[in-house]
Amino acid sequence: MVGFDTSDDAAVYRLSDELAMIQTVDFFPPVVDDPYTFGQIAAANSISDVYAMGGVPRLAMNLMCFPSCLSLDIIKEMLEGGYSKVKEAGAIIAGGHTIEDNEPKYGLCVTGFAQPKDILANSTAREGDLLVLTKPIGTGILSTAAMADLLEEEHYRTMVAIMSELNRAAQETMMPFHPHACTDITGFGFLGHVQEMAGGSRLTAELYSKDVPIIGKALALARDGIIPAGAYRNMQFLEGKVRVGAQVAQEVADALFDPQTSGGLLIALPEERAVPLLRELEGKTLCAAVVGRMMAKADVDVIVR
């Protein structure tokens, strides 16, 4: 049903007229020092792709790389952190695979299921759809600051809470409103994933920068030049596809390119369903904001105002 064509979040294979299987995999090096917390974040990030496709995760397999000098207690904590999020998602760990490597890495291969009619792609938005975002952005900037010991404990806790939050509530809440398209915000940054949705749908996304929820501390750090290298790679890749208006503050523009780990869902649906969805999401997700609208195809895929 869904393959490589549109850079979607996961592969989908129709098993029958009533059942489709969603398959995804993701793993990466630590983004925080605490192994249990890293395990939680990596698992939440891996599971998120199933939610973005409109599915429910059921099975997960651990993927881990670690150096021989790494304490078994640290490995155990990573796995326990991952297990806690898999359990929270209502899925089970069904084994996994480990290899020796110079740098620790952890993540999951996740299998989810949905009825074929409920599968969501990132390339099926329609003209006039509003875009709803369920987590604030800026965690890449915060994690860059944390690695340089420039982040206070309060803001570190905020970053961890965002990255370890499952998108389960967002998925469960959005499905009754029959979205046209969905994706999750991860390494390509907010603008990168909006561009994939707009380009794949053969539309242009008009974004309202003042309405995009950005972590306040991330904006302050961006003003000081604390920008992850991945943001510059995203800017380079999106050159000619995204146009940022001159009125948009530089730190805001930088945050919009910021690569996220385990970001929120970006949901496209008509205005008459988006407004009640916002009401339903209130208190269930870290944020719920209309950040833009899909319009007829222009000369670029994304226009930021």
TISE-878585 format. One record per residue (C-alpha): residue number from 1; y, z, x; residue in three letters. Coordinates in Angstrom, 2 decimals. Each point is the difference from the previous one (the first is absolute). Layout:
N
num:NUM, py:Y, pz:Z, px:X, residuo:ALA;
...
This chain:
305
num:1, py:0.00, pz:0.00, px:0.00, residuo:MET;
num:2, py:2.49, pz:0.93, px:2.74, residuo:VAL;
num:3, py:-0.28, pz:-1.13, px:3.63, residuo:GLY;
num:4, py:2.26, pz:-0.95, px:2.89, residuo:PHE;
num:5, py:2.38, pz:-2.36, px:-1.79, residuo:ASP;
num:6, py:2.86, pz:2.34, px:-0.90, residuo:THR;
num:7, py:-0.17, pz:2.81, px:2.61, residuo:SER;
num:8, py:-1.19, pz:2.38, px:-2.69, residuo:ASP;
num:9, py:-0.81, pz:3.66, px:0.56, residuo:ASP;
num:10, py:-3.78, pz:-0.29, px:-0.39, residuo:ALA;
num:11, py:-2.79, pz:-2.44, px:-0.76, residuo:ALA;
num:12, py:-1.40, pz:-0.15, px:-3.52, residuo:VAL;
num:13, py:-3.48, pz:-1.26, px:-0.92, residuo:TYR;
num:14, py:-1.01, pz:-0.47, px:-3.64, residuo:ARG;
num:15, py:-3.40, pz:1.60, px:-0.56, residuo:LEU;
num:16, py:-0.15, pz:-0.80, px:-3.71, residuo:SER;
num:17, py:2.26, pz:-0.73, px:-2.94, residuo:ASP;
num:18, py:0.61, pz:3.73, px:-0.29, residuo:GLU;
num:19, py:0.13, pz:1.15, px:3.61, residuo:LEU;
num:20, py:1.81, pz:-0.99, px:3.21, residuo:ALA;
num:21, py:-0.39, pz:1.59, px:3.43, residuo:MET;
num:22, py:3.06, pz:0.67, px:2.19, residuo:ILE;
num:23, py:-0.56, pz:0.22, px:3.75, residuo:GLN;
num:24, py:2.48, pz:1.10, px:2.67, residuo:THR;
num:25, py:0.08, pz:1.52, px:3.49, residuo:VAL;
num:26, py:2.70, pz:1.60, px:2.15, residuo:ASP;
num:27, py:0.17, pz:2.31, px:3.02, residuo:PHE;
num:28, py:2.60, pz:0.81, px:2.63, residuo:PHE;
num:29, py:1.01, pz:2.46, px:2.77, residuo:PRO;
num:30, py:1.45, pz:3.43, px:-0.87, residuo:PRO;
num:31, py:3.47, pz:0.08, px:-1.54, residuo:VAL;
num:32, py:0.17, pz:3.82, px:0.11, residuo:VAL;
num:33, py:-1.38, pz:2.55, px:2.46, residuo:ASP;
num:34, py:-2.07, pz:2.12, px:-2.40, residuo:ASP;
num:35, py:-3.47, pz:-1.59, px:-0.32, residuo:PRO;
num:36, py:-0.67, pz:1.21, px:-3.56, residuo:TYR;
num:37, py:3.34, pz:-1.32, px:-1.22, residuo:THR;
num:38, py:-0.58, pz:-3.29, px:1.81, residuo:PHE;
num:39, py:-3.36, pz:-0.31, px:-1.74, residuo:GLY;
num:40, py:1.67, pz:0.52, px:-3.37, residuo:GLN;
num:41, py:2.69, pz:-2.59, px:0.69, residuo:ILE;
num:42, py:-2.43, pz:-2.61, px:1.31, residuo:ALA;
num:43, py:-2.28, pz:0.45, px:-3.01, residuo:ALA;
num:44, py:2.86, pz:-0.15, px:-2.52, residuo:ALA;
num:45, py:1.24, pz:-3.17, px:1.69, residuo:ASN;
num:46, py:-3.43, pz:-1.65, px:-0.12, residuo:SER;
num:47, py:-0.65, pz:0.93, px:-3.63, residuo:ILE;
num:48, py:3.42, pz:-1.26, px:-1.09, residuo:SER;
num:49, py:-1.01, pz:-3.68, px:0.12, residuo:ASP;
num:50, py:-2.53, pz:0.58, px:-2.78, residuo:VAL;
num:51, py:2.67, pz:1.59, px:-2.17, residuo:TYR;
num:52, py:2.36, pz:-2.91, px:0.72, residuo:ALA;
num:53, py:-2.62, pz:-2.40, px:-1.38, residuo:MET;
num:54, py:-0.27, pz:1.99, px:-3.22, residuo:GLY;
num:55, py:-3.36, pz:1.52, px:0.91, residuo:GLY;
num:56, py:-1.66, pz:3.39, px:0.35, residuo:VAL;
num:57, py:-1.49, pz:0.98, px:3.40, residuo:PRO;
num:58, py:-3.65, pz:1.09, px:-0.13, residuo:ARG;
num:59, py:-1.53, pz:-0.30, px:3.49, residuo:LEU;
num:60, py:1.45, pz:0.43, px:3.48, residuo:ALA;
num:61, py:-1.41, pz:-0.25, px:3.51, residuo:MET;
num:62, py:1.58, pz:1.65, px:3.03, residuo:ASN;
num:63, py:1.18, pz:-2.13, px:2.92, residuo:LEU;
num:64, py:0.78, pz:1.98, px:3.13, residuo:MET;
num:65, py:0.73, pz:-0.73, px:3.65, residuo:CYS;
num:66, py:0.36, pz:2.87, px:2.46, residuo:PHE;
num:67, py:-0.01, pz:0.66, px:3.75, residuo:PRO;
num:68, py:-2.93, pz:1.98, px:1.42, residuo:SER;
num:69, py:2.41, pz:2.71, px:1.13, residuo:CYS;
num:70, py:1.15, pz:0.71, px:-3.57, residuo:LEU;
num:71, py:-1.20, pz:3.34, px:-1.34, residuo:SER;
num:72, py:-2.60, pz:-0.17, px:-2.76, residuo:LEU;
num:73, py:2.12, pz:2.51, px:-1.91, residuo:ASP;
num:74, py:2.84, pz:-2.53, px:-0.13, residuo:ILE;
num:75, py:-2.35, pz:-2.72, px:-1.23, residuo:ILE;
num:76, py:-1.32, pz:2.37, px:-2.65, residuo:LYS;
num:77, py:3.54, pz:0.79, px:-1.19, residuo:GLU;
num:78, py:0.88, pz:-3.71, px:-0.31, residuo:MET;
num:79, py:-3.12, pz:-0.63, px:-2.06, residuo:LEU;
num:80, py:0.65, pz:3.04, px:-2.17, residuo:GLU;
num:81, py:3.56, pz:-1.19, px:-0.66, residuo:GLY;
num:82, py:-1.27, pz:-3.41, px:-1.03, residuo:GLY;
num:83, py:-2.72, pz:1.53, px:-2.16, residuo:TYR;
num:84, py:2.56, pz:2.13, px:-1.85, residuo:SER;
num:85, py:1.91, pz:-3.10, px:-1.11, residuo:LYS;
num:86, py:-3.12, pz:-1.97, px:-0.89, residuo:VAL;
num:87, py:-1.12, pz:2.92, px:-2.17, residuo:LYS;
num:88, py:3.45, pz:0.24, px:-1.58, residuo:GLU;
num:89, py:-0.25, pz:-3.71, px:-0.85, residuo:ALA;
num:90, py:-3.30, pz:0.61, px:-1.79, residuo:GLY;
num:91, py:-2.01, pz:-2.02, px:2.53, residuo:ALA;
num:92, py:-2.76, pz:0.94, px:2.43, residuo:ILE;
num:93, py:-0.54, pz:-0.46, px:3.74, residuo:ILE;
num:94, py:-3.15, pz:-2.08, px:0.53, residuo:ALA;
num:95, py:-0.30, pz:0.13, px:3.78, residuo:GLY;
num:96, py:1.94, pz:-1.95, px:2.59, residuo:GLY;
num:97, py:0.08, pz:-1.11, px:3.62, residuo:HIS;
num:98, py:1.46, pz:1.35, px:3.23, residuo:THR;
num:99, py:0.57, pz:-1.53, px:3.42, residuo:ILE;
num:100, py:1.37, pz:1.30, px:3.28, residuo:GLU;
num:101, py:3.55, pz:-1.17, px:0.74, residuo:ASP;
num:102, py:2.87, pz:1.08, px:2.23, residuo:ASN;
num:103, py:2.22, pz:0.83, px:-2.99, residuo:GLU;
num:104, py:-1.06, pz:1.80, px:-3.19, residuo:PRO;
num:105, py:0.18, pz:-2.03, px:-3.19, residuo:LYS;
num:106, py:-1.12, pz:0.79, px:-3.52, residuo:TYR;
num:107, py:-0.12, pz:-1.61, px:-3.41, residuo:GLY;
num:108, py:-2.29, pz:-1.10, px:-2.78, residuo:LEU;
num:109, py:-1.82, pz:-2.96, px:-1.44, residuo:CYS;
num:110, py:0.47, pz:0.48, px:-3.74, residuo:VAL;
num:111, py:-1.76, pz:-1.51, px:-2.99, residuo:THR;
num:112, py:1.56, pz:0.18, px:-3.44, residuo:GLY;
num:113, py:-0.71, pz:-1.45, px:-3.41, residuo:PHE;
num:114, py:1.93, pz:-1.34, px:-2.98, residuo:ALA;
num:115, py:-0.49, pz:-2.25, px:-2.96, residuo:GLN;
num:116, py:0.90, pz:-3.57, px:1.04, residuo:PRO;
num:117, py:2.78, pz:-0.11, px:-2.60, residuo:LYS;
num:118, py:1.64, pz:3.04, px:1.61, residuo:ASP;
num:119, py:0.13, pz:-1.37, px:3.55, residuo:ILE;
num:120, py:3.55, pz:-0.21, px:1.34, residuo:LEU;
num:121, py:1.16, pz:-2.37, px:2.75, residuo:ALA;
num:122, py:3.21, pz:-0.02, px:2.01, residuo:ASN;
num:123, py:0.71, pz:-3.64, px:-0.91, residuo:SER;
num:124, py:0.14, pz:0.05, px:-3.80, residuo:THR;
num:125, py:3.47, pz:1.37, px:-0.70, residuo:ALA;
num:126, py:2.04, pz:-1.87, px:-2.59, residuo:ARG;
num:127, py:3.64, pz:-0.93, px:-0.26, residuo:GLU;
num:128, py:1.97, pz:2.86, px:-1.53, residuo:GLY;
num:129, py:-2.43, pz:2.72, px:1.08, residuo:ASP;
num:130, py:1.52, pz:3.25, px:1.23, residuo:LEU;
num:131, py:-1.32, pz:1.53, px:3.22, residuo:LEU;
num:132, py:-0.93, pz:3.69, px:-0.11, residuo:VAL;
num:133, py:-0.63, pz:2.06, px:3.16, residuo:LEU;
num:134, py:-1.95, pz:3.29, px:-0.01, residuo:THR;
num:135, py:0.67, pz:1.51, px:3.46, residuo:LYS;
num:136, py:3.17, pz:0.21, px:2.11, residuo:PRO;
num:137, py:0.11, pz:-1.99, px:3.24, residuo:ILE;
num:138, py:0.93, pz:1.05, px:3.52, residuo:GLY;
num:139, py:-3.18, pz:1.66, px:1.28, residuo:THR;
num:140, py:-0.25, pz:-2.37, px:2.97, residuo:GLY;
num:141, py:3.40, pz:1.14, px:1.21, residuo:ILE;
num:142, py:-0.96, pz:3.64, px:-0.51, residuo:LEU;
num:143, py:-3.28, pz:-0.36, px:1.89, residuo:SER;
num:144, py:1.83, pz:-1.71, px:2.88, residuo:THR;
num:145, py:2.37, pz:2.95, px:0.14, residuo:ALA;
num:146, py:-2.91, pz:2.46, px:-0.20, residuo:ALA;
num:147, py:-1.70, pz:-1.60, px:3.01, residuo:MET;
num:148, py:3.22, pz:0.56, px:1.97, residuo:ALA;
num:149, py:0.29, pz:3.63, px:-1.22, residuo:ASP;
num:150, py:3.16, pz:-0.88, px:-1.92, residuo:LEU;
num:151, py:-1.22, pz:1.03, px:-3.46, residuo:LEU;
num:152, py:0.55, pz:3.42, px:-1.53, residuo:GLU;
num:153, py:-2.94, pz:1.74, px:-1.71, residuo:GLU;
num:154, py:1.49, pz:-0.49, px:-3.47, residuo:GLU;
num:155, py:0.18, pz:-3.77, px:0.42, residuo:HIS;
num:156, py:-3.41, pz:-0.13, px:1.67, residuo:TYR;
num:157, py:-1.50, pz:1.65, px:-3.09, residuo:ARG;
num:158, py:1.77, pz:-2.53, px:-2.21, residuo:THR;
num:159, py:-1.45, pz:-2.87, px:2.03, residuo:MET;
num:160, py:-3.52, pz:1.43, px:-0.14, residuo:VAL;
num:161, py:0.22, pz:0.62, px:-3.76, residuo:ALA;
num:162, py:1.00, pz:-3.62, px:-0.62, residuo:ILE;
num:163, py:-2.64, pz:-1.56, px:2.23, residuo:MET;
num:164, py:-2.87, pz:2.21, px:-1.20, residuo:SER;
num:165, py:0.76, pz:-0.46, px:-3.72, residuo:GLU;
num:166, py:-2.58, pz:-2.15, px:-1.77, residuo:LEU;
num:167, py:1.22, pz:-2.85, px:-2.18, residuo:ASN;
num:168, py:-2.53, pz:1.08, px:-2.63, residuo:ARG;
num:169, py:2.55, pz:1.33, px:-2.49, residuo:ALA;
num:170, py:2.12, pz:-3.14, px:0.39, residuo:ALA;
num:171, py:-3.02, pz:-2.25, px:-0.66, residuo:GLN;
num:172, py:-1.25, pz:2.00, px:-2.97, residuo:GLU;
num:173, py:3.48, pz:0.08, px:-1.53, residuo:THR;
num:174, py:0.84, pz:-3.68, px:0.49, residuo:MET;
num:175, py:-3.23, pz:-1.55, px:-1.31, residuo:MET;
num:176, py:0.66, pz:0.58, px:-3.75, residuo:PRO;
num:177, py:3.32, pz:-1.87, px:0.45, residuo:PHE;
num:178, py:-1.83, pz:-3.16, px:1.18, residuo:HIS;
num:179, py:1.98, pz:-0.89, px:3.14, residuo:PRO;
num:180, py:0.18, pz:-3.64, px:1.04, residuo:HIS;
num:181, py:-0.35, pz:0.76, px:3.73, residuo:ALA;
num:182, py:-0.30, pz:2.88, px:2.44, residuo:CYS;
num:183, py:-0.15, pz:0.73, px:3.72, residuo:THR;
num:184, py:0.36, pz:3.06, px:2.21, residuo:ASP;
num:185, py:2.63, pz:0.47, px:2.69, residuo:ILE;
num:186, py:-1.51, pz:0.35, px:3.47, residuo:THR;
num:187, py:0.46, pz:-1.47, px:3.48, residuo:GLY;
num:188, py:2.00, pz:-3.10, px:-0.95, residuo:PHE;
num:189, py:2.71, pz:2.28, px:-1.38, residuo:GLY;
num:190, py:1.61, pz:-0.03, px:-3.42, residuo:PHE;
num:191, py:1.57, pz:-3.42, px:0.52, residuo:LEU;
num:192, py:-3.17, pz:-1.47, px:1.44, residuo:GLY;
num:193, py:-2.08, pz:0.92, px:-3.03, residuo:HIS;
num:194, py:2.72, pz:-1.08, px:-2.43, residuo:VAL;
num:195, py:0.09, pz:-3.34, px:1.82, residuo:GLN;
num:196, py:-3.77, pz:-0.40, px:-0.35, residuo:GLU;
num:197, py:0.25, pz:0.67, px:-3.73, residuo:MET;
num:198, py:2.97, pz:-2.31, px:-0.54, residuo:ALA;
num:199, py:-1.28, pz:-2.79, px:2.23, residuo:GLY;
num:200, py:-3.50, pz:0.14, px:-1.45, residuo:GLY;
num:201, py:1.42, pz:-0.07, px:-3.52, residuo:SER;
num:202, py:2.32, pz:-2.92, px:0.90, residuo:ARG;
num:203, py:3.02, pz:2.05, px:-1.03, residuo:LEU;
num:204, py:2.90, pz:1.77, px:1.68, residuo:THR;
num:205, py:0.38, pz:3.77, px:-0.11, residuo:ALA;
num:206, py:3.52, pz:1.33, px:-0.46, residuo:GLU;
num:207, py:0.14, pz:3.53, px:1.38, residuo:LEU;
num:208, py:2.61, pz:2.67, px:-0.64, residuo:TYR;
num:209, py:0.30, pz:1.88, px:3.29, residuo:SER;
num:210, py:1.87, pz:2.94, px:-1.56, residuo:LYS;
num:211, py:-2.94, pz:0.61, px:-2.36, residuo:ASP;
num:212, py:-2.76, pz:-0.04, px:2.62, residuo:VAL;
num:213, py:-1.10, pz:3.62, px:0.60, residuo:PRO;
num:214, py:0.40, pz:0.62, px:3.73, residuo:ILE;
num:215, py:-0.61, pz:3.37, px:1.63, residuo:ILE;
num:216, py:3.41, pz:1.40, px:0.92, residuo:GLY;
num:217, py:-1.08, pz:1.18, px:3.44, residuo:LYS;
num:218, py:-1.38, pz:-3.47, px:0.74, residuo:ALA;
num:219, py:3.42, pz:-1.51, px:-0.66, residuo:LEU;
num:220, py:1.65, pz:2.56, px:2.31, residuo:ALA;
num:221, py:-2.51, pz:-0.77, px:2.75, residuo:LEU;
num:222, py:0.44, pz:-3.75, px:-0.49, residuo:ALA;
num:223, py:3.75, pz:0.44, px:0.46, residuo:ARG;
num:224, py:-0.83, pz:1.62, px:3.34, residuo:ASP;
num:225, py:-2.15, pz:-2.95, px:1.02, residuo:GLY;
num:226, py:-3.43, pz:1.61, px:-0.58, residuo:ILE;
num:227, py:-1.83, pz:-3.11, px:-1.18, residuo:ILE;
num:228, py:-3.73, pz:-0.69, px:0.54, residuo:PRO;
num:229, py:-0.95, pz:-3.14, px:1.90, residuo:ALA;
num:230, py:-1.91, pz:-1.19, px:-3.06, residuo:GLY;
num:231, py:3.25, pz:-0.31, px:-1.94, residuo:ALA;
num:232, py:1.31, pz:-2.53, px:2.51, residuo:TYR;
num:233, py:-3.25, pz:-1.95, px:-0.22, residuo:ARG;
num:234, py:0.36, pz:-0.04, px:-3.78, residuo:ASN;
num:235, py:3.58, pz:-1.26, px:0.32, residuo:MET;
num:236, py:-1.14, pz:-2.80, px:2.27, residuo:GLN;
num:237, py:-2.87, pz:-1.02, px:-2.25, residuo:PHE;
num:238, py:2.20, pz:-0.04, px:-3.12, residuo:LEU;
num:239, py:2.82, pz:-2.01, px:1.57, residuo:GLU;
num:240, py:0.88, pz:-2.86, px:-2.35, residuo:GLY;
num:241, py:-1.95, pz:1.58, px:-2.87, residuo:LYS;
num:242, py:2.25, pz:2.98, px:-0.72, residuo:VAL;
num:243, py:3.80, pz:0.09, px:-0.29, residuo:ARG;
num:244, py:1.74, pz:3.37, px:0.26, residuo:VAL;
num:245, py:3.55, pz:0.04, px:-1.35, residuo:GLY;
num:246, py:2.88, pz:0.87, px:2.31, residuo:ALA;
num:247, py:0.90, pz:2.93, px:-2.26, residuo:GLN;
num:248, py:-3.31, pz:1.76, px:0.70, residuo:VAL;
num:249, py:0.45, pz:2.76, px:2.59, residuo:ALA;
num:250, py:-1.87, pz:-0.58, px:3.25, residuo:GLN;
num:251, py:-2.03, pz:3.20, px:-0.26, residuo:GLU;
num:252, py:-1.10, pz:-0.97, px:-3.52, residuo:VAL;
num:253, py:-1.03, pz:-3.46, px:1.18, residuo:ALA;
num:254, py:-1.95, pz:1.54, px:2.88, residuo:ASP;
num:255, py:-1.83, pz:2.34, px:-2.39, residuo:ALA;
num:256, py:-0.95, pz:-2.89, px:-2.27, residuo:LEU;
num:257, py:-1.85, pz:-1.60, px:2.95, residuo:PHE;
num:258, py:-1.56, pz:3.32, px:1.07, residuo:ASP;
num:259, py:-3.84, pz:-0.19, px:0.21, residuo:PRO;
num:260, py:-1.58, pz:2.57, px:-2.31, residuo:GLN;
num:261, py:-3.30, pz:1.82, px:0.15, residuo:THR;
num:262, py:-1.55, pz:0.74, px:-3.40, residuo:SER;
num:263, py:3.10, pz:-1.03, px:-1.95, residuo:GLY;
num:264, py:0.37, pz:-0.24, px:-3.75, residuo:GLY;
num:265, py:-0.91, pz:-2.67, px:-2.51, residuo:LEU;
num:266, py:2.39, pz:-2.84, px:-0.79, residuo:LEU;
num:267, py:-0.59, pz:-1.02, px:-3.61, residuo:ILE;
num:268, py:1.30, pz:-3.15, px:-1.74, residuo:ALA;
num:269, py:0.18, pz:0.01, px:-3.78, residuo:LEU;
num:270, py:2.35, pz:-1.03, px:-2.82, residuo:PRO;
num:271, py:3.06, pz:2.13, px:-0.72, residuo:GLU;
num:272, py:-1.27, pz:1.09, px:-3.42, residuo:GLU;
num:273, py:-3.03, pz:1.57, px:1.69, residuo:ARG;
num:274, py:1.72, pz:1.10, px:3.21, residuo:ALA;
num:275, py:2.37, pz:2.41, px:-1.74, residuo:VAL;
num:276, py:-2.73, pz:2.03, px:-1.75, residuo:PRO;
num:277, py:-2.10, pz:-0.14, px:3.18, residuo:LEU;
num:278, py:2.83, pz:1.73, px:1.88, residuo:LEU;
num:279, py:-0.03, pz:2.78, px:-2.59, residuo:ARG;
num:280, py:-3.77, pz:0.40, px:0.34, residuo:GLU;
num:281, py:0.13, pz:0.05, px:3.81, residuo:LEU;
num:282, py:2.59, pz:2.78, px:0.07, residuo:GLU;
num:283, py:-1.56, pz:3.10, px:1.52, residuo:GLY;
num:284, py:-3.25, pz:-1.81, px:0.80, residuo:LYS;
num:285, py:1.13, pz:-1.92, px:3.08, residuo:THR;
num:286, py:2.38, pz:0.80, px:2.86, residuo:LEU;
num:287, py:2.56, pz:-2.36, px:-1.50, residuo:CYS;
num:288, py:0.27, pz:-2.66, px:-2.67, residuo:ALA;
num:289, py:2.83, pz:-2.47, px:0.44, residuo:ALA;
num:290, py:0.87, pz:-3.53, px:-1.04, residuo:VAL;
num:291, py:0.89, pz:-1.65, px:3.30, residuo:VAL;
num:292, py:0.41, pz:-3.64, px:-0.98, residuo:GLY;
num:293, py:-0.86, pz:-2.92, px:-2.19, residuo:ARG;
num:294, py:-1.91, pz:-3.26, px:0.33, residuo:MET;
num:295, py:2.05, pz:-3.11, px:-0.61, residuo:MET;
num:296, py:-0.42, pz:-3.76, px:0.30, residuo:ALA;
num:297, py:-0.74, pz:-1.31, px:3.46, residuo:LYS;
num:298, py:3.05, pz:-0.19, px:2.29, residuo:ALA;
num:299, py:0.37, pz:-1.08, px:3.63, residuo:ASP;
num:300, py:-1.63, pz:3.22, px:1.28, residuo:VAL;
num:301, py:-2.75, pz:2.24, px:-1.36, residuo:ASP;
num:302, py:2.05, pz:3.23, px:-0.03, residuo:VAL;
num:303, py:3.71, pz:0.64, px:-0.48, residuo:ILE;
num:304, py:1.26, pz:3.54, px:0.70, residuo:VAL;
num:305, py:3.28, pz:0.94, px:-1.63, residuo:ARG;
